Amino acid sequence: MNDSLRYLQLDPVYRQYHHNLMTFAMVYAYSENFMLPISHDEVVHGKGSMVNKIGQDDWRKFATLRAFYAFMWAFPGKQLIFMGCEFGQRREFNESMSLEWWVSDLWGHHGLQRLFQDLNRVYREHRRCGHWTAIPRASGGSTPTTPPPTCSAGCAATTRATWWPVSSTSQPSPRHVLDRPPQAGVWTEILNTDAMVYDGTNTYGNMGQVTAYEVPVRGFEASATVAVPALGAVWLHFEPEQQVETSAGGEA
């Protein structure tokens, strides 16, 4: 938790040099049962709210928060946030005052609240995919088609997993990244944090799906190019009933 919050407080251009703050927990994530809390202690006593931990303008603040929570919901463990985080309260928590419920009607705040609703819905609908098993499969950075490197986390539990989250919290511009899906085939985009319904730009995505081909990359059997919005995240779900030609020669 502390590592990830330190990561959030960095300027996006510097986050690419500190991806270890987000991925180190994968070293032990499969050997113990963990809670992933944004706890009371992190939003009181001068530490500021989650929104105000992130620098720059409001668009980047909320885009970063949406990508961060999508990453958190896809990470091994059980997610827990403190009251007010779900709609991006700006004032840090004060036990003697009510939460700023009224801000949930405003731009950015309402989109964040809707994102939490959909994160929980997708997590429930794809429960088998969200329950990470005891076999680590993949974690860490993907390869961008253009430099500099982007932070992309394809955390999959098994070699035949049907769940593929990709997150980019270090790039203030959209990217196409060469990522390593759990298996070749058609993957449907089931969540994009840049969608209009979340108060995103609604201009960058994968047109509903991505096709992964049997082109090895960095020791993995399949690869695919994924469009990742600026300071955003996408979730993809494998569609076994959609049959396409996935064989291809060469190596990525």
C-alpha beads as a LAMMPS data file, in Angstrom:
LAMMPS data file: protein, C-alpha beads

252 atoms
251 bonds

1 atom types
1 bond types

-500.0 500.0 xlo xhi
-500.0 500.0 ylo yhi
-500.0 500.0 zlo zhi

Masses

1 110.0

Atoms # bond

1 1 1 0.000 0.000 0.000
2 1 1 2.657 2.495 0.997
3 1 1 4.716 1.652 -2.087
4 1 1 1.786 2.196 -4.424
5 1 1 0.896 5.529 -2.834
6 1 1 4.490 6.696 -3.203
7 1 1 4.225 5.733 -6.854
8 1 1 1.047 7.790 -7.289
9 1 1 2.684 10.891 -5.841
10 1 1 5.388 10.865 -8.523
11 1 1 5.002 12.885 -11.698
12 1 1 3.887 10.527 -14.506
13 1 1 7.117 11.008 -16.426
14 1 1 9.105 9.641 -13.459
15 1 1 6.846 6.691 -12.640
16 1 1 8.381 4.606 -15.422
17 1 1 11.557 4.385 -13.341
18 1 1 9.736 3.143 -10.251
19 1 1 7.488 0.336 -11.516
20 1 1 8.964 -1.885 -8.816
21 1 1 6.834 -0.009 -6.294
22 1 1 3.753 -1.442 -7.997
23 1 1 5.005 -4.916 -8.900
24 1 1 7.193 -5.992 -5.955
25 1 1 4.201 -7.367 -4.052
26 1 1 3.833 -10.033 -6.755
27 1 1 6.888 -11.725 -5.241
28 1 1 4.821 -12.916 -2.272
29 1 1 1.228 -12.344 -3.443
30 1 1 0.611 -16.024 -4.162
31 1 1 2.052 -17.431 -0.947
32 1 1 -0.232 -15.629 1.524
33 1 1 -3.752 -14.195 1.677
34 1 1 -3.675 -10.405 1.572
35 1 1 -5.986 -7.451 2.012
36 1 1 -5.257 -4.534 -0.304
37 1 1 -6.391 -1.553 1.759
38 1 1 -6.439 2.166 1.208
39 1 1 -6.955 2.598 4.904
40 1 1 -8.043 5.358 7.273
41 1 1 -4.404 6.069 8.126
42 1 1 -3.637 7.110 4.547
43 1 1 -6.265 9.852 4.283
44 1 1 -5.958 11.627 7.670
45 1 1 -3.495 13.640 9.769
46 1 1 -2.153 15.829 6.990
47 1 1 -1.591 13.037 4.469
48 1 1 -4.345 14.372 2.223
49 1 1 -7.098 12.657 0.284
50 1 1 -6.396 10.237 -2.552
51 1 1 -7.216 12.905 -5.129
52 1 1 -4.811 15.391 -3.608
53 1 1 -1.962 12.891 -3.401
54 1 1 -1.693 13.172 -7.175
55 1 1 -0.162 16.252 -8.749
56 1 1 -1.122 18.204 -11.869
57 1 1 -4.607 19.128 -13.096
58 1 1 -7.940 17.506 -12.363
59 1 1 -8.040 15.522 -15.600
60 1 1 -4.747 13.798 -14.731
61 1 1 -5.756 13.367 -11.099
62 1 1 -8.934 11.469 -11.920
63 1 1 -7.456 9.560 -14.858
64 1 1 -4.630 8.357 -12.620
65 1 1 -7.033 7.378 -9.836
66 1 1 -9.220 5.404 -12.236
67 1 1 -6.205 3.509 -13.598
68 1 1 -4.869 2.923 -10.092
69 1 1 -8.123 1.434 -8.802
70 1 1 -8.478 -0.743 -11.921
71 1 1 -4.947 -2.028 -11.239
72 1 1 -5.824 -2.581 -7.575
73 1 1 -9.006 -4.531 -8.395
74 1 1 -7.042 -6.791 -10.746
75 1 1 -4.233 -7.447 -8.266
76 1 1 -4.123 -10.680 -6.207
77 1 1 -5.824 -10.148 -2.867
78 1 1 -8.988 -8.619 -1.462
79 1 1 -9.675 -4.949 -2.068
80 1 1 -10.663 -2.477 0.629
81 1 1 -10.968 1.306 0.498
82 1 1 -11.866 3.896 3.120
83 1 1 -15.103 5.867 2.970
84 1 1 -15.003 8.769 0.564
85 1 1 -12.418 7.216 -1.733
86 1 1 -15.153 5.789 -3.953
87 1 1 -16.183 9.243 -5.175
88 1 1 -12.890 11.085 -4.757
89 1 1 -13.493 13.263 -1.710
90 1 1 -11.066 16.181 -1.881
91 1 1 -10.845 17.006 1.819
92 1 1 -9.015 14.467 3.911
93 1 1 -11.208 12.480 6.265
94 1 1 -12.407 14.217 9.424
95 1 1 -14.411 12.197 11.927
96 1 1 -16.194 15.325 13.159
97 1 1 -17.599 16.188 9.718
98 1 1 -19.787 14.448 7.179
99 1 1 -18.342 13.122 3.946
100 1 1 -18.527 15.410 0.918
101 1 1 -21.378 13.470 -0.640
102 1 1 -22.362 16.397 -2.829
103 1 1 -19.176 16.190 -4.935
104 1 1 -20.353 12.866 -6.373
105 1 1 -22.575 14.910 -8.711
106 1 1 -19.587 16.732 -10.193
107 1 1 -17.397 15.864 -13.157
108 1 1 -14.634 13.434 -12.286
109 1 1 -16.157 12.453 -8.982
110 1 1 -19.284 10.938 -10.523
111 1 1 -17.195 9.107 -13.129
112 1 1 -14.998 7.632 -10.413
113 1 1 -18.057 6.495 -8.456
114 1 1 -19.467 4.821 -11.576
115 1 1 -16.117 3.112 -12.163
116 1 1 -16.264 1.516 -8.703
117 1 1 -19.743 0.256 -9.506
118 1 1 -18.494 -1.389 -12.702
119 1 1 -15.282 -2.719 -11.159
120 1 1 -17.354 -4.564 -8.575
121 1 1 -19.875 -5.754 -11.164
122 1 1 -17.223 -7.112 -13.540
123 1 1 -15.348 -8.686 -10.638
124 1 1 -18.494 -10.538 -9.569
125 1 1 -19.454 -11.571 -13.096
126 1 1 -15.978 -12.942 -13.778
127 1 1 -15.326 -14.248 -10.286
128 1 1 -13.303 -17.251 -11.452
129 1 1 -11.028 -14.905 -13.374
130 1 1 -10.706 -12.483 -10.482
131 1 1 -9.824 -15.154 -7.926
132 1 1 -6.124 -15.480 -8.519
133 1 1 -4.893 -19.025 -8.082
134 1 1 -1.704 -20.201 -6.465
135 1 1 0.260 -20.364 -9.715
136 1 1 1.870 -17.074 -10.757
137 1 1 1.899 -16.600 -14.494
138 1 1 2.809 -13.090 -15.536
139 1 1 3.491 -9.732 -13.991
140 1 1 5.354 -6.614 -14.904
141 1 1 6.047 -4.379 -17.856
142 1 1 5.021 -4.752 -21.430
143 1 1 6.860 -3.554 -24.490
144 1 1 5.621 -0.337 -26.099
145 1 1 5.727 -0.022 -29.869
146 1 1 7.254 3.423 -29.359
147 1 1 9.541 4.611 -26.508
148 1 1 9.623 5.517 -23.670
149 1 1 8.565 2.392 -21.738
150 1 1 5.067 2.240 -20.344
151 1 1 3.818 0.577 -17.177
152 1 1 1.640 -2.310 -18.199
153 1 1 0.607 -5.056 -15.840
154 1 1 -0.672 -8.247 -17.369
155 1 1 -1.297 -10.212 -14.198
156 1 1 -2.586 -13.652 -15.099
157 1 1 -2.769 -16.620 -12.790
158 1 1 -2.428 -19.606 -15.084
159 1 1 -1.291 -20.394 -18.591
160 1 1 -4.968 -20.762 -19.646
161 1 1 -6.318 -17.770 -17.765
162 1 1 -9.265 -15.876 -19.247
163 1 1 -8.542 -12.555 -17.504
164 1 1 -6.100 -9.973 -18.843
165 1 1 -5.752 -6.521 -17.236
166 1 1 -3.455 -3.912 -18.791
167 1 1 -2.687 -0.681 -16.958
168 1 1 -0.684 2.430 -17.795
169 1 1 -0.222 4.998 -15.047
170 1 1 3.092 6.428 -16.236
171 1 1 2.270 7.786 -19.684
172 1 1 0.395 11.085 -20.142
173 1 1 -0.280 10.142 -23.772
174 1 1 -2.028 7.067 -25.266
175 1 1 0.134 4.120 -26.310
176 1 1 0.062 0.913 -28.273
177 1 1 1.872 -1.708 -26.206
178 1 1 3.053 -5.174 -27.174
179 1 1 1.758 -7.275 -24.298
180 1 1 1.799 -10.961 -23.327
181 1 1 -1.704 -12.399 -22.927
182 1 1 -2.250 -15.753 -21.174
183 1 1 -3.279 -17.358 -24.472
184 1 1 -3.815 -16.634 -28.155
185 1 1 -7.288 -15.835 -29.436
186 1 1 -9.950 -13.137 -29.230
187 1 1 -10.106 -10.949 -26.125
188 1 1 -13.097 -8.676 -25.512
189 1 1 -12.512 -5.306 -23.884
190 1 1 -14.863 -5.362 -20.899
191 1 1 -13.620 -2.214 -19.155
192 1 1 -11.798 0.928 -20.267
193 1 1 -11.181 3.640 -17.665
194 1 1 -11.071 6.284 -20.421
195 1 1 -14.746 5.687 -21.313
196 1 1 -17.118 8.647 -21.339
197 1 1 -19.246 7.106 -18.605
198 1 1 -16.244 7.460 -16.270
199 1 1 -15.631 11.057 -17.386
200 1 1 -12.772 9.971 -19.628
201 1 1 -12.046 11.241 -23.139
202 1 1 -13.773 8.268 -24.800
203 1 1 -11.280 8.503 -27.676
204 1 1 -8.833 5.666 -27.152
205 1 1 -9.563 1.957 -26.954
206 1 1 -9.488 -1.345 -28.817
207 1 1 -12.751 -1.137 -30.803
208 1 1 -14.249 -3.765 -28.528
209 1 1 -11.668 -6.520 -28.831
210 1 1 -8.043 -7.556 -29.323
211 1 1 -6.720 -10.589 -31.176
212 1 1 -3.663 -12.270 -29.661
213 1 1 -1.465 -14.308 -31.991
214 1 1 0.858 -17.236 -31.434
215 1 1 3.936 -15.046 -31.724
216 1 1 6.355 -15.658 -28.819
217 1 1 7.651 -12.656 -26.907
218 1 1 10.047 -12.736 -23.947
219 1 1 9.399 -16.397 -23.277
220 1 1 5.615 -16.199 -23.550
221 1 1 3.697 -18.160 -26.169
222 1 1 1.387 -15.384 -27.395
223 1 1 1.463 -11.641 -27.940
224 1 1 -0.880 -8.847 -28.950
225 1 1 -0.834 -5.113 -29.504
226 1 1 -3.135 -3.333 -27.074
227 1 1 -4.271 0.289 -27.199
228 1 1 -3.953 1.756 -23.706
229 1 1 -5.335 5.250 -23.010
230 1 1 -3.234 7.923 -21.365
231 1 1 -3.105 7.318 -17.623
232 1 1 -5.646 4.572 -18.130
233 1 1 -6.347 0.871 -17.898
234 1 1 -8.241 -1.737 -19.883
235 1 1 -9.548 -5.140 -18.868
236 1 1 -9.970 -7.903 -21.424
237 1 1 -11.770 -11.242 -21.228
238 1 1 -11.017 -14.298 -23.346
239 1 1 -13.749 -15.439 -25.750
240 1 1 -13.142 -19.147 -26.517
241 1 1 -16.202 -19.420 -28.775
242 1 1 -14.778 -16.869 -31.226
243 1 1 -12.493 -18.863 -33.498
244 1 1 -9.871 -16.942 -35.479
245 1 1 -6.574 -17.816 -37.116
246 1 1 -3.917 -17.083 -34.504
247 1 1 -0.860 -18.808 -35.932
248 1 1 1.877 -16.554 -37.254
249 1 1 5.532 -16.978 -38.037
250 1 1 8.506 -15.274 -36.449
251 1 1 9.043 -13.912 -32.966
252 1 1 8.077 -10.536 -31.568

Bonds

1 1 1 2
2 1 2 3
3 1 3 4
4 1 4 5
5 1 5 6
6 1 6 7
7 1 7 8
8 1 8 9
9 1 9 10
10 1 10 11
11 1 11 12
12 1 12 13
13 1 13 14
14 1 14 15
15 1 15 16
16 1 16 17
17 1 17 18
18 1 18 19
19 1 19 20
20 1 20 21
21 1 21 22
22 1 22 23
23 1 23 24
24 1 24 25
25 1 25 26
26 1 26 27
27 1 27 28
28 1 28 29
29 1 29 30
30 1 30 31
31 1 31 32
32 1 32 33
33 1 33 34
34 1 34 35
35 1 35 36
36 1 36 37
37 1 37 38
38 1 38 39
39 1 39 40
40 1 40 41
41 1 41 42
42 1 42 43
43 1 43 44
44 1 44 45
45 1 45 46
46 1 46 47
47 1 47 48
48 1 48 49
49 1 49 50
50 1 50 51
51 1 51 52
52 1 52 53
53 1 53 54
54 1 54 55
55 1 55 56
56 1 56 57
57 1 57 58
58 1 58 59
59 1 59 60
60 1 60 61
61 1 61 62
62 1 62 63
63 1 63 64
64 1 64 65
65 1 65 66
66 1 66 67
67 1 67 68
68 1 68 69
69 1 69 70
70 1 70 71
71 1 71 72
72 1 72 73
73 1 73 74
74 1 74 75
75 1 75 76
76 1 76 77
77 1 77 78
78 1 78 79
79 1 79 80
80 1 80 81
81 1 81 82
82 1 82 83
83 1 83 84
84 1 84 85
85 1 85 86
86 1 86 87
87 1 87 88
88 1 88 89
89 1 89 90
90 1 90 91
91 1 91 92
92 1 92 93
93 1 93 94
94 1 94 95
95 1 95 96
96 1 96 97
97 1 97 98
98 1 98 99
99 1 99 100
100 1 100 101
101 1 101 102
102 1 102 103
103 1 103 104
104 1 104 105
105 1 105 106
106 1 106 107
107 1 107 108
108 1 108 109
109 1 109 110
110 1 110 111
111 1 111 112
112 1 112 113
113 1 113 114
114 1 114 115
115 1 115 116
116 1 116 117
117 1 117 118
118 1 118 119
119 1 119 120
120 1 120 121
121 1 121 122
122 1 122 123
123 1 123 124
124 1 124 125
125 1 125 126
126 1 126 127
127 1 127 128
128 1 128 129
129 1 129 130
130 1 130 131
131 1 131 132
132 1 132 133
133 1 133 134
134 1 134 135
135 1 135 136
136 1 136 137
137 1 137 138
138 1 138 139
139 1 139 140
140 1 140 141
141 1 141 142
142 1 142 143
143 1 143 144
144 1 144 145
145 1 145 146
146 1 146 147
147 1 147 148
148 1 148 149
149 1 149 150
150 1 150 151
151 1 151 152
152 1 152 153
153 1 153 154
154 1 154 155
155 1 155 156
156 1 156 157
157 1 157 158
158 1 158 159
159 1 159 160
160 1 160 161
161 1 161 162
162 1 162 163
163 1 163 164
164 1 164 165
165 1 165 166
166 1 166 167
167 1 167 168
168 1 168 169
169 1 169 170
170 1 170 171
171 1 171 172
172 1 172 173
173 1 173 174
174 1 174 175
175 1 175 176
176 1 176 177
177 1 177 178
178 1 178 179
179 1 179 180
180 1 180 181
181 1 181 182
182 1 182 183
183 1 183 184
184 1 184 185
185 1 185 186
186 1 186 187
187 1 187 188
188 1 188 189
189 1 189 190
190 1 190 191
191 1 191 192
192 1 192 193
193 1 193 194
194 1 194 195
195 1 195 196
196 1 196 197
197 1 197 198
198 1 198 199
199 1 199 200
200 1 200 201
201 1 201 202
202 1 202 203
203 1 203 204
204 1 204 205
205 1 205 206
206 1 206 207
207 1 207 208
208 1 208 209
209 1 209 210
210 1 210 211
211 1 211 212
212 1 212 213
213 1 213 214
214 1 214 215
215 1 215 216
216 1 216 217
217 1 217 218
218 1 218 219
219 1 219 220
220 1 220 221
221 1 221 222
222 1 222 223
223 1 223 224
224 1 224 225
225 1 225 226
226 1 226 227
227 1 227 228
228 1 228 229
229 1 229 230
230 1 230 231
231 1 231 232
232 1 232 233
233 1 233 234
234 1 234 235
235 1 235 236
236 1 236 237
237 1 237 238
238 1 238 239
239 1 239 240
240 1 240 241
241 1 241 242
242 1 242 243
243 1 243 244
244 1 244 245
245 1 245 246
246 1 246 247
247 1 247 248
248 1 248 249
249 1 249 250
250 1 250 251
251 1 251 252
